[in-house]
Amino acid sequence: MRMNSFEDHVLTGTTVSSGEFLEWGRRTYVMGIVNVTPDSFSGDGLDTDIDAIVDQAKQMVCDGADMIDIGAESTRPGSSPISDEEELARLIPALRAVRNQVSVPISVDTYKSHVALRALEEGADILNDVWGLKADAKMADVAAKYDVPIIIMHNQKTREYRDLLPDVIDSLSQSISIAKCAGVAESQIILDPGIGFGKTADHNLEVLRRLPEFQPLGHPVLVGTSRKSTIGSILGLPVEQRVEGTAATVALSIAGGADIVRVHDVKEMVRVSRMSDAVVRAWRPTDWNS
């Protein structure tokens, strides 16, 4: 696996609606996961407990999270879709409360354009679409209208591929075309290879091993491996004991070129990311003294 140095990486960036500039290539950004669902696979779903939601988001920021991702519909395997109304009933009170308490960018995990529109009206900064703009044709229009970053994830309903990496890359290329045709700026597109979505454990490991192959697409890459079943399969551990396995995948993702890692255990993964960045991207703390 090629390790990308700071000097090798062309620095580009994205400005979110809060005015913060995300500079790709200098260091890895850590996205903390806040699940406002009753049935999260990771056991951390907070449902409608607003105080707990705000406390978790604030703690993540204190622990070093660069952004928060709020999701109100479970995407765990076998979960059932919910209506726009139910998703909004969970999401909007949580989003309002978190927006009032934290200053970091907030991403909203939804594939529904109506939910995305309402979230942006309530102060969300980033959209995170687990269906890569292919479940709701209007998602790209919403992102373009508000000129916000959109995370486009690879996903599919089966686990069958002709050739795994070329198929995933081709699907993401199609999603990029959908975004650009709707008027989404190149600088607002972030890619996610979709670890755990429409893939076997072996597929997930191959995607991680070959992560540098996504770089020619020309967009920053987000990787979300946190606590996922592939880690459990390899280590034979339940979801609450997967922090070390997550740490290994986070470090290797950064070595493979990831720009954002989406995690549950923020404090630990910030440390992993900073140490990995020091090696991979020649990042140093502001008080560094060699």
C-alpha positions as CSV (number, residue, x, y, z in Angstrom):
1,M,0.0,0.0,0.0
2,R,1.4,3.4,-1.0
3,M,1.6,5.9,1.8
4,N,0.8,9.4,0.6
5,S,3.0,12.1,2.0
6,F,1.9,15.7,2.5
7,E,4.2,16.7,-0.4
8,D,2.6,14.3,-2.8
9,H,-1.0,15.4,-2.0
10,V,-2.4,18.3,-3.9
11,L,-4.1,20.6,-1.4
12,T,-7.7,21.6,-2.3
13,G,-10.6,22.4,0.0
14,T,-14.3,22.8,0.6
15,T,-16.0,25.7,2.4
16,V,-19.1,24.7,4.5
17,S,-22.0,27.0,5.2
18,S,-20.6,27.8,8.7
19,G,-17.7,29.4,6.9
20,E,-15.1,26.7,7.9
21,F,-12.7,25.7,5.2
22,L,-11.9,22.0,5.0
23,E,-8.4,21.7,3.6
24,W,-7.9,18.3,2.0
25,G,-4.6,16.6,2.3
26,R,-3.0,18.4,5.3
27,R,-4.6,16.1,7.9
28,T,-7.5,13.7,8.4
29,Y,-10.9,15.1,9.6
30,V,-12.7,13.1,12.2
31,M,-16.5,12.8,12.0
32,G,-18.4,11.8,15.1
33,I,-21.5,9.7,14.7
34,V,-24.7,10.6,16.6
35,N,-27.5,8.2,16.0
36,V,-31.0,9.4,16.9
37,T,-32.5,6.1,16.2
38,P,-33.9,3.4,18.5
39,D,-32.2,0.5,16.6
40,S,-28.6,1.4,15.7
41,F,-26.4,-1.6,14.9
42,S,-23.7,-0.3,17.2
43,G,-26.0,-0.1,20.2
44,D,-25.6,3.7,20.5
45,G,-29.0,4.8,19.2
46,L,-30.3,7.7,21.4
47,D,-33.8,7.9,19.9
48,T,-35.5,11.1,21.1
49,D,-33.4,11.8,24.3
50,I,-32.4,15.3,23.4
51,D,-30.3,15.9,26.5
52,A,-28.3,12.7,25.8
53,I,-27.9,13.7,22.1
54,V,-26.6,17.1,22.9
55,D,-24.3,15.7,25.6
56,Q,-22.8,13.2,23.2
57,A,-22.3,15.8,20.5
58,K,-20.6,18.2,22.9
59,Q,-18.4,15.5,24.3
60,M,-17.3,14.4,20.8
61,V,-16.3,18.0,20.0
62,C,-14.4,18.2,23.3
63,D,-12.7,15.0,22.3
64,G,-11.6,16.5,19.0
65,A,-14.3,15.8,16.5
66,D,-14.0,18.1,13.5
67,M,-17.7,17.5,12.5
68,I,-20.8,15.7,13.7
69,D,-22.9,13.4,11.6
70,I,-26.6,13.0,12.7
71,G,-28.7,10.1,11.4
72,A,-32.3,9.5,12.2
73,E,-33.0,6.4,10.1
74,S,-31.1,3.2,10.8
75,T,-29.0,1.8,7.9
76,R,-28.1,-1.4,9.6
77,P,-28.6,-4.6,7.5
78,G,-32.3,-5.7,7.6
79,S,-33.6,-2.4,8.9
80,S,-36.9,-1.1,7.5
81,P,-37.2,2.3,5.8
82,I,-39.2,4.9,7.6
83,S,-41.3,7.8,6.3
84,D,-40.1,11.3,5.8
85,E,-42.4,12.4,8.6
86,E,-41.0,9.9,11.1
87,E,-37.4,10.7,10.1
88,L,-38.0,14.5,10.5
89,A,-39.7,14.0,13.8
90,R,-36.5,12.3,15.1
91,L,-34.0,14.5,13.3
92,I,-35.2,18.1,13.5
93,P,-35.4,18.5,17.3
94,A,-32.0,16.8,17.6
95,L,-30.4,18.9,14.9
96,R,-31.8,22.2,16.4
97,A,-30.5,21.3,19.8
98,V,-27.0,20.2,18.6
99,R,-26.7,23.2,16.3
100,N,-27.3,25.5,19.3
101,Q,-24.6,23.9,21.3
102,V,-21.7,23.1,18.9
103,S,-19.9,25.2,16.3
104,V,-18.4,22.4,14.2
105,P,-20.0,21.5,10.9
106,I,-23.0,19.2,11.1
107,S,-23.7,16.5,8.5
108,V,-27.1,14.9,8.2
109,D,-27.2,11.3,7.2
110,T,-30.2,11.0,4.8
111,Y,-31.0,9.9,1.3
112,K,-34.4,11.8,1.1
113,S,-34.5,15.2,-0.6
114,H,-37.3,16.5,1.6
115,V,-35.5,15.6,4.8
116,A,-32.3,17.0,3.4
117,L,-34.0,20.3,2.5
118,R,-35.5,20.7,6.0
119,A,-32.2,19.8,7.6
120,L,-30.4,22.5,5.6
121,E,-33.0,25.0,6.6
122,E,-32.4,24.1,10.2
123,G,-28.6,24.7,10.0
124,A,-27.0,21.5,8.7
125,D,-23.8,22.1,6.7
126,I,-23.2,18.8,4.9
127,L,-25.4,16.1,3.4
128,N,-24.5,12.4,3.6
129,D,-26.4,10.2,1.1
130,V,-25.9,6.4,1.7
131,W,-27.4,5.7,-1.7
132,G,-25.1,8.0,-3.7
133,L,-28.0,10.2,-5.1
134,K,-29.6,7.1,-6.7
135,A,-32.5,6.7,-4.3
136,D,-34.0,10.1,-4.7
137,A,-33.3,12.0,-7.9
138,K,-33.9,15.4,-6.1
139,M,-31.1,15.0,-3.6
140,A,-28.5,16.4,-6.0
141,D,-30.8,19.3,-6.8
142,V,-31.0,20.2,-3.0
143,A,-27.2,20.0,-2.6
144,A,-26.7,22.2,-5.7
145,K,-29.3,24.8,-4.6
146,Y,-27.7,25.2,-1.1
147,D,-24.2,24.8,-2.4
148,V,-23.2,22.4,0.4
149,P,-20.8,19.5,0.4
150,I,-22.4,16.1,-0.3
151,I,-21.0,12.8,0.7
152,I,-21.8,10.3,-2.0
153,M,-21.6,6.7,-0.9
154,H,-21.4,3.5,-2.9
155,N,-24.3,1.1,-2.1
156,Q,-26.2,-1.6,-3.8
157,K,-28.9,-4.1,-2.9
158,T,-26.9,-7.3,-3.7
159,R,-23.3,-8.4,-2.9
160,E,-22.6,-9.6,-6.4
161,Y,-19.9,-7.9,-8.6
162,R,-18.3,-8.6,-11.9
163,D,-15.1,-7.1,-10.6
164,L,-15.3,-5.4,-7.2
165,L,-13.2,-2.3,-7.4
166,P,-14.0,-1.4,-11.0
167,D,-17.7,-1.9,-10.3
168,V,-17.6,0.3,-7.2
169,I,-15.6,3.0,-9.0
170,D,-17.9,2.9,-12.0
171,S,-21.0,3.3,-9.7
172,L,-19.4,6.3,-7.9
173,S,-18.5,7.8,-11.2
174,Q,-22.2,7.6,-12.1
175,S,-23.1,9.3,-8.9
176,I,-20.5,12.1,-9.6
177,S,-22.1,12.6,-13.0
178,I,-25.6,12.9,-11.4
179,A,-24.3,15.5,-8.9
180,K,-22.5,17.5,-11.6
181,C,-25.4,17.5,-14.0
182,A,-27.6,18.9,-11.2
183,G,-25.1,21.7,-10.7
184,V,-23.2,20.5,-7.7
185,A,-19.7,22.0,-7.7
186,E,-16.7,19.7,-8.1
187,S,-15.3,21.0,-4.8
188,Q,-18.5,20.0,-2.9
189,I,-18.3,16.3,-3.8
190,I,-17.0,13.8,-1.2
191,L,-16.8,10.0,-1.9
192,D,-17.4,7.1,0.4
193,P,-16.7,3.6,-0.9
194,G,-19.4,2.2,1.4
195,I,-17.7,-0.2,3.8
196,G,-20.4,-2.6,5.0
197,F,-23.0,-1.7,2.4
198,G,-23.7,-4.3,-0.4
199,K,-20.4,-6.0,0.4
200,T,-19.2,-9.2,2.1
201,A,-16.5,-9.0,4.7
202,D,-13.9,-10.0,2.1
203,H,-15.2,-7.3,-0.2
204,N,-14.8,-4.7,2.7
205,L,-11.2,-5.8,3.3
206,E,-10.4,-5.6,-0.4
207,V,-11.8,-2.1,-0.7
208,L,-9.7,-1.0,2.3
209,R,-6.6,-2.7,0.9
210,R,-7.1,-0.9,-2.5
211,L,-8.2,2.5,-1.2
212,P,-5.6,4.4,-3.2
213,E,-7.4,3.3,-6.4
214,F,-10.2,5.8,-5.6
215,Q,-7.8,8.8,-5.7
216,P,-7.9,9.2,-9.5
217,L,-11.6,10.1,-9.2
218,G,-10.3,13.4,-7.9
219,H,-12.4,13.9,-4.8
220,P,-11.8,13.6,-1.1
221,V,-12.6,10.2,0.4
222,L,-14.5,9.4,3.6
223,V,-14.2,6.0,5.2
224,G,-16.5,4.5,7.8
225,T,-15.4,1.3,9.4
226,S,-16.3,2.1,13.0
227,R,-17.5,-1.0,15.0
228,K,-18.6,-2.7,11.8
229,S,-19.3,-6.4,11.4
230,T,-16.2,-7.1,9.3
231,I,-14.2,-6.2,12.4
232,G,-16.3,-8.5,14.5
233,S,-15.9,-11.3,12.0
234,I,-12.1,-11.1,12.0
235,L,-11.6,-10.6,15.7
236,G,-14.6,-12.6,16.9
237,L,-15.8,-9.7,19.1
238,P,-19.1,-8.1,19.9
239,V,-19.8,-4.5,18.8
240,E,-18.8,-2.9,22.1
241,Q,-15.3,-4.5,21.9
242,R,-14.2,-3.4,18.4
243,V,-12.3,-0.2,19.3
244,E,-8.9,-1.7,18.5
245,G,-10.1,-3.2,15.3
246,T,-11.6,0.1,14.3
247,A,-8.3,1.8,15.2
248,A,-6.4,-0.5,12.8
249,T,-8.8,0.2,10.0
250,V,-8.7,3.9,10.6
251,A,-4.9,4.0,10.5
252,L,-4.8,1.9,7.4
253,S,-7.5,4.0,5.7
254,I,-5.4,7.1,6.3
255,A,-2.4,5.4,4.9
256,G,-4.6,4.6,1.9
257,G,-5.5,8.3,1.4
258,A,-8.7,8.8,3.4
259,D,-9.5,12.5,4.1
260,I,-12.4,11.9,6.6
261,V,-13.0,9.0,9.0
262,R,-16.5,8.5,10.4
263,V,-16.3,7.0,13.9
264,H,-18.2,6.3,17.2
265,D,-15.2,6.4,19.5
266,V,-14.0,9.9,18.8
267,K,-11.3,10.4,21.6
268,E,-9.5,7.2,20.6
269,M,-9.8,7.7,16.9
270,V,-8.6,11.4,17.0
271,R,-5.4,10.1,18.6
272,V,-5.1,7.3,16.0
273,S,-5.7,9.9,13.2
274,R,-3.2,12.4,14.5
275,M,-0.5,9.7,14.9
276,S,-1.2,8.4,11.4
277,D,-1.2,11.9,9.9
278,A,2.2,12.5,11.5
279,V,3.6,9.6,9.5
280,V,1.6,9.7,6.3
281,R,1.1,13.5,5.8
282,A,3.9,15.0,7.8
283,W,1.3,16.7,10.0
284,R,2.6,18.2,13.3
285,P,0.8,19.7,16.3
286,T,0.9,23.5,16.5
287,D,3.1,23.2,19.7
288,W,5.4,20.7,18.1
289,N,9.0,20.9,19.3
290,S,11.4,18.4,17.6
